[in-house]
Amino acid sequence: MRRFKYPFTKHIDKKLLRKRIDLLDNSARQRYLVNRRFHLTFRALYWILFVFLLGIMIVLKQKIEPAIGKTLYTILVIFVSLVFPILLLSFPFLKLEKYYPSQSLETIPKDIVAITNIKLFKYYKIPKNYIVTKCYNSSNHLLVEKDVLIFFHKDKLRIVNDFTSTIKDFGCFEFGLDEFKLSYGKKGDIVTTEIKTEKFYISLGKRAKPFIARRGEIENV
Protein backbone atom coordinates (compact mmCIF):
# COMPACT_ATOMS: atom_id res chain seq x y z
CA MET A 1 0.00 0.00 0.00
CA ARG A 2 1.12 3.53 -0.66
CA ARG A 3 -0.36 6.93 0.00
CA PHE A 4 0.31 10.05 -2.04
CA LYS A 5 -1.28 13.47 -2.33
CA TYR A 6 -1.76 16.22 -4.89
CA PRO A 7 0.94 18.80 -4.06
CA PHE A 8 -0.99 21.95 -5.02
CA THR A 9 -4.20 21.69 -2.97
CA LYS A 10 -3.82 25.31 -1.81
CA HIS A 11 -4.31 26.45 -5.41
CA ILE A 12 -7.61 24.55 -5.55
CA ASP A 13 -8.69 26.00 -2.19
CA LYS A 14 -8.05 29.53 -3.48
CA LYS A 15 -9.91 28.82 -6.70
CA LEU A 16 -12.93 27.52 -4.81
CA LEU A 17 -12.87 30.51 -2.46
CA ARG A 18 -13.01 32.88 -5.42
CA LYS A 19 -15.99 30.97 -6.82
CA ARG A 20 -17.78 31.08 -3.45
CA ILE A 21 -17.24 34.84 -3.27
CA ASP A 22 -18.56 35.23 -6.83
CA LEU A 23 -21.82 33.52 -5.80
CA LEU A 24 -22.60 36.35 -3.35
CA ASP A 25 -24.65 39.35 -4.41
CA ASN A 26 -22.86 42.70 -4.62
CA SER A 27 -23.65 43.91 -1.09
CA ALA A 28 -22.82 40.56 0.52
CA ARG A 29 -19.60 40.34 -1.50
CA GLN A 30 -18.60 43.82 -0.36
CA ARG A 31 -19.30 42.91 3.30
CA TYR A 32 -17.20 39.77 2.99
CA LEU A 33 -14.24 41.55 1.37
CA VAL A 34 -14.30 44.45 3.86
CA ASN A 35 -14.47 42.03 6.82
CA ARG A 36 -11.63 40.02 5.34
CA ARG A 37 -9.45 43.12 4.91
CA PHE A 38 -10.26 44.13 8.49
CA HIS A 39 -9.03 40.80 9.87
CA LEU A 40 -5.97 40.77 7.61
CA THR A 41 -5.04 44.26 8.79
CA PHE A 42 -5.07 43.25 12.44
CA ARG A 43 -3.22 40.05 11.65
CA ALA A 44 -0.51 42.08 9.92
CA LEU A 45 -0.37 44.51 12.87
CA TYR A 46 0.10 41.59 15.25
CA TRP A 47 3.08 40.22 13.31
CA ILE A 48 4.62 43.68 12.98
CA LEU A 49 4.38 44.15 16.74
CA PHE A 50 5.69 40.63 17.33
CA VAL A 51 8.81 41.22 15.22
CA PHE A 52 9.34 44.71 16.65
CA LEU A 53 9.00 43.67 20.32
CA LEU A 54 11.02 40.49 19.82
CA GLY A 55 13.78 42.59 18.29
CA ILE A 56 13.75 44.91 21.29
CA MET A 57 13.98 41.98 23.71
CA ILE A 58 16.91 40.53 21.80
CA VAL A 59 18.71 43.88 21.82
CA LEU A 60 18.13 44.26 25.57
CA LYS A 61 19.07 40.66 26.39
CA GLN A 62 22.52 41.51 27.74
CA LYS A 63 21.00 43.99 30.21
CA ILE A 64 17.88 42.09 31.28
CA GLU A 65 18.98 38.44 31.46
CA PRO A 66 21.80 38.91 34.00
CA ALA A 67 19.41 40.83 36.25
CA ILE A 68 16.48 38.35 36.30
CA GLY A 69 17.97 35.07 35.12
CA LYS A 70 17.58 33.03 31.96
CA THR A 71 14.25 31.39 32.88
CA LEU A 72 12.48 34.62 33.77
CA TYR A 73 13.99 36.32 30.72
CA THR A 74 12.59 33.58 28.47
CA ILE A 75 9.13 33.95 30.06
CA LEU A 76 9.35 37.72 29.63
CA VAL A 77 10.28 37.38 25.96
CA ILE A 78 7.29 35.08 25.36
CA PHE A 79 4.92 37.48 27.14
CA VAL A 80 6.21 40.65 25.53
CA SER A 81 6.46 39.30 21.95
CA LEU A 82 3.48 36.92 21.86
CA VAL A 83 0.95 37.88 24.54
CA PHE A 84 1.37 41.64 24.82
CA PRO A 85 0.50 42.34 21.12
CA ILE A 86 -2.77 40.44 21.60
CA LEU A 87 -3.63 42.47 24.68
CA LEU A 88 -2.64 45.69 22.94
CA LEU A 89 -4.73 45.01 19.82
CA SER A 90 -7.74 43.34 21.44
CA PHE A 91 -9.37 46.62 22.60
CA PRO A 92 -9.36 48.43 19.22
CA PHE A 93 -10.26 45.15 17.48
CA LEU A 94 -13.36 44.60 19.64
CA LYS A 95 -14.36 48.24 19.31
CA LEU A 96 -14.09 48.27 15.51
CA GLU A 97 -15.35 44.75 14.82
CA LYS A 98 -19.02 45.80 14.94
CA TYR A 99 -18.43 48.10 11.96
CA TYR A 100 -17.18 45.19 9.85
CA PRO A 101 -19.85 42.45 10.17
CA SER A 102 -18.99 38.96 9.02
CA GLN A 103 -20.56 37.48 5.89
CA SER A 104 -20.98 33.74 5.43
CA LEU A 105 -20.23 32.20 2.05
CA GLU A 106 -22.69 30.29 -0.08
CA THR A 107 -22.70 26.50 -0.32
CA ILE A 108 -21.03 25.45 -3.55
CA PRO A 109 -23.23 23.59 -6.07
CA LYS A 110 -21.94 20.16 -7.09
CA ASP A 111 -21.36 21.20 -10.70
CA ILE A 112 -18.95 23.93 -9.57
CA VAL A 113 -17.20 21.48 -7.21
CA ALA A 114 -16.75 19.07 -10.12
CA ILE A 115 -15.24 21.80 -12.32
CA THR A 116 -12.94 22.93 -9.52
CA ASN A 117 -11.75 19.36 -8.96
CA ILE A 118 -10.78 18.61 -12.56
CA LYS A 119 -7.08 18.74 -11.65
CA LEU A 120 -7.64 16.26 -8.82
CA PHE A 121 -9.43 13.87 -11.18
CA LYS A 122 -6.53 14.10 -13.63
CA TYR A 123 -3.80 13.81 -11.00
CA TYR A 124 -5.28 10.72 -9.36
CA LYS A 125 -6.16 9.19 -12.78
CA ILE A 126 -9.83 8.78 -11.88
CA PRO A 127 -11.65 7.06 -14.78
CA LYS A 128 -15.35 7.12 -15.60
CA ASN A 129 -15.98 3.71 -14.04
CA TYR A 130 -15.73 4.63 -10.37
CA ILE A 131 -18.21 4.28 -7.53
CA VAL A 132 -18.92 6.46 -4.50
CA THR A 133 -19.54 4.66 -1.24
CA LYS A 134 -19.54 5.45 2.46
CA CYS A 135 -16.64 4.69 4.77
CA TYR A 136 -18.07 3.34 8.04
CA ASN A 137 -14.78 2.76 9.79
CA SER A 138 -11.06 2.87 9.13
CA SER A 139 -7.67 2.75 10.77
CA ASN A 140 -7.24 6.24 9.28
CA HIS A 141 -9.64 8.59 11.10
CA LEU A 142 -9.74 11.02 8.14
CA LEU A 143 -11.84 8.54 6.20
CA VAL A 144 -14.42 7.65 8.85
CA GLU A 145 -18.03 8.68 8.07
CA LYS A 146 -16.95 10.17 4.74
CA ASP A 147 -18.12 9.38 1.23
CA VAL A 148 -15.16 8.00 -0.67
CA LEU A 149 -14.53 7.33 -4.33
CA ILE A 150 -13.01 3.97 -5.33
CA PHE A 151 -11.59 3.01 -8.72
CA PHE A 152 -8.81 1.08 -10.43
CA HIS A 153 -5.70 2.38 -12.17
CA LYS A 154 -3.30 -0.06 -13.81
CA ASP A 155 -4.76 -2.98 -11.86
CA LYS A 156 -4.37 -1.20 -8.56
CA LEU A 157 -7.22 -0.22 -6.28
CA ARG A 158 -7.34 3.45 -5.34
CA ILE A 159 -9.41 5.19 -2.68
CA VAL A 160 -9.81 8.98 -2.54
CA ASN A 161 -12.33 11.41 -1.11
CA ASP A 162 -15.54 11.96 -3.05
CA PHE A 163 -14.42 14.76 -5.33
CA THR A 164 -17.87 14.98 -6.88
CA SER A 165 -19.12 16.74 -3.73
CA THR A 166 -16.09 18.18 -1.91
CA ILE A 167 -12.61 19.58 -2.55
CA LYS A 168 -11.27 18.18 0.73
CA ASP A 169 -8.29 16.03 -0.23
CA PHE A 170 -6.83 13.51 2.22
CA GLY A 171 -4.69 11.92 -0.48
CA CYS A 172 -4.93 8.68 -2.42
CA PHE A 173 -4.62 5.21 -0.88
CA GLU A 174 -3.37 2.71 -3.47
CA PHE A 175 -3.32 -1.08 -3.11
CA GLY A 176 -1.91 -3.83 -5.27
CA LEU A 177 -4.37 -6.68 -5.84
CA ASP A 178 -2.32 -9.03 -3.68
CA GLU A 179 -1.88 -6.54 -0.84
CA PHE A 180 -5.29 -6.77 0.81
CA LYS A 181 -7.98 -9.19 1.92
CA LEU A 182 -11.54 -8.53 0.79
CA SER A 183 -14.65 -9.75 2.59
CA TYR A 184 -18.14 -8.83 3.71
CA GLY A 185 -18.71 -7.62 7.26
CA LYS A 186 -21.50 -6.11 9.34
CA LYS A 187 -22.10 -2.92 11.24
CA GLY A 188 -25.33 -3.46 13.10
CA ASP A 189 -27.85 -4.36 10.39
CA ILE A 190 -25.68 -2.92 7.61
CA VAL A 191 -23.64 -5.21 5.36
CA THR A 192 -20.22 -3.74 4.74
CA THR A 193 -17.17 -4.39 2.57
CA GLU A 194 -14.02 -5.01 4.57
CA ILE A 195 -10.57 -4.26 3.13
CA LYS A 196 -7.62 -5.23 5.31
CA THR A 197 -3.85 -5.10 4.95
CA GLU A 198 -1.16 -5.57 7.57
CA LYS A 199 -1.22 -1.88 8.52
CA PHE A 200 -4.48 -0.55 7.11
CA TYR A 201 -8.19 -1.26 7.46
CA ILE A 202 -11.30 0.25 5.93
CA SER A 203 -14.99 -0.65 6.05
CA LEU A 204 -17.02 0.48 3.02
CA GLY A 205 -20.54 0.09 1.70
CA LYS A 206 -21.79 -3.30 0.51
CA ARG A 207 -21.55 -2.54 -3.21
CA ALA A 208 -17.81 -1.91 -2.99
CA LYS A 209 -17.05 -5.66 -2.80
CA PRO A 210 -18.60 -6.71 -6.14
CA PHE A 211 -17.09 -3.63 -7.77
CA ILE A 212 -13.63 -4.70 -6.62
CA ALA A 213 -14.26 -8.38 -7.32
CA ARG A 214 -15.15 -7.72 -10.94
CA ARG A 215 -11.50 -7.03 -11.58
CA GLY A 216 -11.26 -10.83 -11.68
CA GLU A 217 -7.82 -11.00 -10.03
CA ILE A 218 -8.74 -11.32 -6.36
CA GLU A 219 -8.86 -14.83 -4.95
CA ASN A 220 -11.42 -16.19 -2.49
CA VAL A 221 -13.99 -13.46 -3.13
N, C-alpha and C positions, 0 to 999 in steps of 0.2 A: 504494500500500500504506500502511496505517496500523496502528499498534500501540497498544492501550489496555489498561488493567488495572483490575480491581475494586479500589476504593479502601479497602475495609474487610477485607482478608485477615487482619489480626490478630484480628478478632472471630471468624473461622472457626477460626483456630489455637487460640484459647482454648476455643472450644466443643468442638473435637475432643479437646483435652487433658483436659477434664472427662470426656468420654465414655471416654477411655482409662483414666483413674483409676477410673471407676465399674466397669470390667471386672475390676479387681483384687479379690481376696477381702479380708476385713476386715484381716487381719494384714499383708498385702502393701500395702494402701492406707495403713495406719498408718505402715509403714516408709517409704513414698514421701513422705508428707506431712512426717514428722519430718525426713527427710534434706533435703527441700526447704527447710524452715524453717531448718535448720542452715546451709545454704549462703547463704540470703538474709540471715541474721543477720551472717555474716562479710562479705558483700558490702556491707551497710549500714555495718558498722564501718569497712571500707576507705574508703568515701566520706566518712564523718564525719572520719576521720583526715586524708584528703586535703584537705578544706576547711579543717580546723583548722590543719594545718601550712602550707598555702599562705597562709592568712591571716597566720600568724606571720612567714613569709618576706617577705610584702609590707610588714608593719609595720616589719620590721627592715631593709628595703631601703636606707634612707638611711645606715645604719651599716655594713652589710656591703659593699655594692657599691663604695663608694669605696676600701675597704681591699683588695679582691681583684680588682676589675675587673668589667666587665659580663659578659664571656664566662664567667668562673668562677662569677659569681653566678647566671647562667642555668642552668649545669650543676648548681649546688648546689640551686637551686629544684626542678629536675626530680628530682634524687635524693631530696631531703627529702620532697617532696609525693607523688611517684609510686612510687619504689622503696622508700623506708624503711617505709611502711605495709605493704607486702607482706612485707618481712623481719620486721617486728614481729609480724604476725599469723600467719605461716607456722608458727611453733612450736606455739602453742596449737591451730591448725587441724589440724595433722598428729597431735597428741596426742589430740584429741577425735574426729577423723574415724572412728576404729574403732568408736566407740559409736553412730554414725549410719550404718549400712550403706546402700549405694545399692539401689534397687529398680527393675528395668527395667519398662517398661510393655508391656502386651499389644498384639499386632498387631490393628489394627482390621478387623473383617469388612467386606466390600464393601457390605453393605446399610446399615451405619452410615455409611460414607463417602458413599454416595449421598444419605442423608438430610442429612448435614452440608453437602453441596455444593449443596443446593437453590437457595440464593441465587446461587451461581455459574452454575448452569444458567439461572436467570431473567435475571441481569444480561447474560450473553453471548448470550441469545436462542437457546439450543440447542434445536432441535426434536426430534421423535422419530426423524426420518429422518437420523440421523448414522451415521458408521462410525468405528471405532477401528482405527488402523493404526500400524505402527512407523515411526519416523523413523530412517533409516540414516545420514543426513548432512545438515548444514545450515550455512549461513553464520552462524547463531546457535547457539553451542555449548550453550545451555540445552536445545535440542530434541534433540540427538544421542543416539541409543540410548534414546529415550523412546517410550512409546506416546502417540500424539496422537489427538485427536478432531477430525474434519473435518465441516463442515456448511455449509449455505447460509442466508443471511439477507438478504432483499430483493435477490436476485440477486447477492450478493457471497459469495465463498468465505471462510470463517473457519476458523482452525486454533487450537486450544487444547490444553492438557494433557488427559490422559484422566481426567476427573473422576469416572468410574465406579470408579476404583481408587486415587486419590490426591487430597489436597487441595492439593498443590503447584501454585501458580498462577504461570506465567511470562507471563501476559497473553494477549491475543487478537491474532492476526495476521489482518488483513482485506485482501482483494484484490478489486478490480473485475475483471470478466470479461475486460476488454481490457488488464489490467495485467501479465499473466504468460503465459509460454509453457509448454505442457503436452506432455510426451512420455514415452515409455518409456526406461529406461536399464538398466544392469546393475551389480551389485556382486558380482563373482565369478560364481557360478551363479544368483544371485538377480535376478529381473526387478524393477525398481523404477519408480516414478512420479516423474518429474522436474518440479519447478515452479521456474521461473526468472523473476526480474524484473531490472531494472537493478542493484538493490542487495541483492537477497535471493535465496537459493537453498535448496531443501529437497528431499530425496530420501525418498520414502515407499514403502509397500508397493505391490505391483502392482495391487491392487483399488481403489486410490485414483483411478486414471485413469478407468476406466469410470464410477465414481461421479460424478466431476466432469464428465465428458463428457455424461452424461445430462441435464445442464442444457440442452443443445441450443443454447447460445449461444457456444460456443468453436469457432473455425475451425481447420481442419487437424488434427483430432484423429485 
